[in-house]
Amino acid sequence: METMLFILSAFSLILTGLFGVLTRKNLVKILLSLNILETGINLLVVSLGYFKGGKAPILTNSVSAAQGINFVDPLPQALVLTSIVIGLSTTALALTLILKHFRSHQAVEFVKLEVNE
């Protein structure tokens, strides 16, 4: 039941972020929506790697794999950690580009290009 709650929360974050990306013209709001979408995807990946009753995948002298203990899959957690770092650097780059766009166009919204024929 807990896993389904996380999956539903992840899908709601994904849909909220996707809605913001598709409906906004302000570049900062689009970037914020992309970050919300990324958070939803990260939550979905982590929740798919979890199962109830799973233990942390840390082997010690008292806990070994031969004891038949079910471990949670550590791969999604590592992938999400990498995704967070990549998302942070991408957000910093996008904010820099938005600032450069603002300085040149004096606006943080998409500029509609008109074609004269």
PAKOL-55271 format. One record per residue (C-alpha): y, z, x; residue number from 1; residue in three letters. Coordinates in steps of 0.02 Angstrom, whole numbers. Example, Ala and Ser with C-alpha at 12.3 -4.5 7.8 and 13.67 -1.06 7.14 Angstrom:
2
{c2 = -225; c3 = 390; c1 = 615; k = 1; r = ALA} .
{c2 = -53; c3 = 357; c1 = 684; k = 2; r = SER} .
//
This chain:
117
{c2 = 0; c3 = 0; c1 = 0; k = 1; r = MET} .
{c2 = 119; c3 = 42; c1 = 142; k = 2; r = GLU} .
{c2 = 87; c3 = -124; c1 = 225; k = 3; r = THR} .
{c2 = 127; c3 = -219; c1 = 66; k = 4; r = MET} .
{c2 = 292; c3 = -126; c1 = 53; k = 5; r = LEU} .
{c2 = 338; c3 = -181; c1 = 230; k = 6; r = PHE} .
{c2 = 286; c3 = -360; c1 = 193; k = 7; r = ILE} .
{c2 = 391; c3 = -364; c1 = 33; k = 8; r = LEU} .
{c2 = 539; c3 = -291; c1 = 128; k = 9; r = SER} .
{c2 = 517; c3 = -422; c1 = 263; k = 10; r = ALA} .
{c2 = 515; c3 = -564; c1 = 137; k = 11; r = PHE} .
{c2 = 670; c3 = -495; c1 = 51; k = 12; r = SER} .
{c2 = 762; c3 = -489; c1 = 219; k = 13; r = LEU} .
{c2 = 704; c3 = -666; c1 = 260; k = 14; r = ILE} .
{c2 = 763; c3 = -732; c1 = 92; k = 15; r = LEU} .
{c2 = 929; c3 = -639; c1 = 105; k = 16; r = THR} .
{c2 = 960; c3 = -711; c1 = 278; k = 17; r = GLY} .
{c2 = 910; c3 = -886; c1 = 224; k = 18; r = LEU} .
{c2 = 1027; c3 = -875; c1 = 74; k = 19; r = PHE} .
{c2 = 1170; c3 = -823; c1 = 186; k = 20; r = GLY} .
{c2 = 1139; c3 = -963; c1 = 310; k = 21; r = VAL} .
{c2 = 1133; c3 = -1095; c1 = 174; k = 22; r = LEU} .
{c2 = 1281; c3 = -1037; c1 = 68; k = 23; r = THR} .
{c2 = 1414; c3 = -977; c1 = 192; k = 24; r = ARG} .
{c2 = 1544; c3 = -1077; c1 = 287; k = 25; r = LYS} .
{c2 = 1609; c3 = -936; c1 = 396; k = 26; r = ASN} .
{c2 = 1523; c3 = -945; c1 = 566; k = 27; r = LEU} .
{c2 = 1520; c3 = -757; c1 = 590; k = 28; r = VAL} .
{c2 = 1436; c3 = -733; c1 = 420; k = 29; r = LYS} .
{c2 = 1310; c3 = -868; c1 = 463; k = 30; r = ILE} .
{c2 = 1270; c3 = -781; c1 = 627; k = 31; r = LEU} .
{c2 = 1251; c3 = -614; c1 = 536; k = 32; r = LEU} .
{c2 = 1134; c3 = -698; c1 = 412; k = 33; r = SER} .
{c2 = 1032; c3 = -768; c1 = 555; k = 34; r = LEU} .
{c2 = 1015; c3 = -593; c1 = 627; k = 35; r = ASN} .
{c2 = 957; c3 = -528; c1 = 457; k = 36; r = ILE} .
{c2 = 830; c3 = -670; c1 = 449; k = 37; r = LEU} .
{c2 = 770; c3 = -628; c1 = 624; k = 38; r = GLU} .
{c2 = 749; c3 = -445; c1 = 579; k = 39; r = THR} .
{c2 = 645; c3 = -494; c1 = 427; k = 40; r = GLY} .
{c2 = 532; c3 = -604; c1 = 533; k = 41; r = ILE} .
{c2 = 511; c3 = -465; c1 = 662; k = 42; r = ASN} .
{c2 = 465; c3 = -341; c1 = 524; k = 43; r = LEU} .
{c2 = 340; c3 = -464; c1 = 452; k = 44; r = LEU} .
{c2 = 255; c3 = -493; c1 = 620; k = 45; r = VAL} .
{c2 = 241; c3 = -306; c1 = 656; k = 46; r = VAL} .
{c2 = 177; c3 = -268; c1 = 481; k = 47; r = SER} .
{c2 = 43; c3 = -403; c1 = 495; k = 48; r = LEU} .
{c2 = -21; c3 = -322; c1 = 655; k = 49; r = GLY} .
{c2 = -40; c3 = -150; c1 = 576; k = 50; r = TYR} .
{c2 = -184; c3 = -79; c1 = 478; k = 51; r = PHE} .
{c2 = -205; c3 = 91; c1 = 399; k = 52; r = LYS} .
{c2 = -287; c3 = 220; c1 = 509; k = 53; r = GLY} .
{c2 = -259; c3 = 122; c1 = 669; k = 54; r = GLY} .
{c2 = -219; c3 = 219; c1 = 826; k = 55; r = LYS} .
{c2 = -99; c3 = 174; c1 = 964; k = 56; r = ALA} .
{c2 = -184; c3 = 58; c1 = 1090; k = 57; r = PRO} .
{c2 = -175; c3 = 178; c1 = 1236; k = 58; r = ILE} .
{c2 = -336; c3 = 215; c1 = 1330; k = 59; r = LEU} .
{c2 = -348; c3 = 382; c1 = 1419; k = 60; r = THR} .
{c2 = -489; c3 = 490; c1 = 1486; k = 61; r = ASN} .
{c2 = -514; c3 = 572; c1 = 1316; k = 62; r = SER} .
{c2 = -498; c3 = 410; c1 = 1216; k = 63; r = VAL} .
{c2 = -598; c3 = 257; c1 = 1263; k = 64; r = SER} .
{c2 = -641; c3 = 94; c1 = 1176; k = 65; r = ALA} .
{c2 = -825; c3 = 143; c1 = 1175; k = 66; r = ALA} .
{c2 = -792; c3 = 283; c1 = 1049; k = 67; r = GLN} .
{c2 = -771; c3 = 157; c1 = 909; k = 68; r = GLY} .
{c2 = -589; c3 = 200; c1 = 873; k = 69; r = ILE} .
{c2 = -492; c3 = 63; c1 = 783; k = 70; r = ASN} .
{c2 = -335; c3 = 17; c1 = 876; k = 71; r = PHE} .
{c2 = -180; c3 = -69; c1 = 808; k = 72; r = VAL} .
{c2 = -154; c3 = -242; c1 = 884; k = 73; r = ASP} .
{c2 = -21; c3 = -225; c1 = 1023; k = 74; r = PRO} .
{c2 = 14; c3 = -413; c1 = 1037; k = 75; r = LEU} .
{c2 = 133; c3 = -424; c1 = 885; k = 76; r = PRO} .
{c2 = 230; c3 = -275; c1 = 950; k = 77; r = GLN} .
{c2 = 251; c3 = -357; c1 = 1121; k = 78; r = ALA} .
{c2 = 304; c3 = -521; c1 = 1040; k = 79; r = LEU} .
{c2 = 433; c3 = -433; c1 = 931; k = 80; r = VAL} .
{c2 = 502; c3 = -340; c1 = 1081; k = 81; r = LEU} .
{c2 = 525; c3 = -506; c1 = 1169; k = 82; r = THR} .
{c2 = 602; c3 = -580; c1 = 1012; k = 83; r = SER} .
{c2 = 729; c3 = -439; c1 = 1002; k = 84; r = ILE} .
{c2 = 787; c3 = -472; c1 = 1181; k = 85; r = VAL} .
{c2 = 798; c3 = -660; c1 = 1151; k = 86; r = ILE} .
{c2 = 891; c3 = -630; c1 = 986; k = 87; r = GLY} .
{c2 = 1017; c3 = -518; c1 = 1072; k = 88; r = LEU} .
{c2 = 1056; c3 = -646; c1 = 1206; k = 89; r = SER} .
{c2 = 1065; c3 = -787; c1 = 1077; k = 90; r = THR} .
{c2 = 1185; c3 = -685; c1 = 971; k = 91; r = THR} .
{c2 = 1296; c3 = -650; c1 = 1121; k = 92; r = ALA} .
{c2 = 1300; c3 = -836; c1 = 1163; k = 93; r = LEU} .
{c2 = 1337; c3 = -883; c1 = 982; k = 94; r = ALA} .
{c2 = 1480; c3 = -758; c1 = 972; k = 95; r = LEU} .
{c2 = 1552; c3 = -833; c1 = 1131; k = 96; r = THR} .
{c2 = 1542; c3 = -1007; c1 = 1056; k = 97; r = LEU} .
{c2 = 1622; c3 = -947; c1 = 893; k = 98; r = ILE} .
{c2 = 1764; c3 = -868; c1 = 993; k = 99; r = LEU} .
{c2 = 1789; c3 = -1031; c1 = 1088; k = 100; r = LYS} .
{c2 = 1788; c3 = -1127; c1 = 922; k = 101; r = HIS} .
{c2 = 1917; c3 = -1006; c1 = 851; k = 102; r = PHE} .
{c2 = 2032; c3 = -1027; c1 = 1000; k = 103; r = ARG} .
{c2 = 2028; c3 = -1216; c1 = 988; k = 104; r = SER} .
{c2 = 2031; c3 = -1238; c1 = 797; k = 105; r = HIS} .
{c2 = 2114; c3 = -1075; c1 = 739; k = 106; r = GLN} .
{c2 = 1975; c3 = -1052; c1 = 611; k = 107; r = ALA} .
{c2 = 1801; c3 = -979; c1 = 606; k = 108; r = VAL} .
{c2 = 1739; c3 = -1096; c1 = 472; k = 109; r = GLU} .
{c2 = 1661; c3 = -1267; c1 = 484; k = 110; r = PHE} .
{c2 = 1791; c3 = -1403; c1 = 502; k = 111; r = VAL} .
{c2 = 1760; c3 = -1547; c1 = 384; k = 112; r = LYS} .
{c2 = 1771; c3 = -1710; c1 = 477; k = 113; r = LEU} .
{c2 = 1851; c3 = -1853; c1 = 383; k = 114; r = GLU} .
{c2 = 1807; c3 = -2031; c1 = 424; k = 115; r = VAL} .
{c2 = 1946; c3 = -2159; c1 = 398; k = 116; r = ASN} .
{c2 = 1885; c3 = -2333; c1 = 357; k = 117; r = GLU} .
//
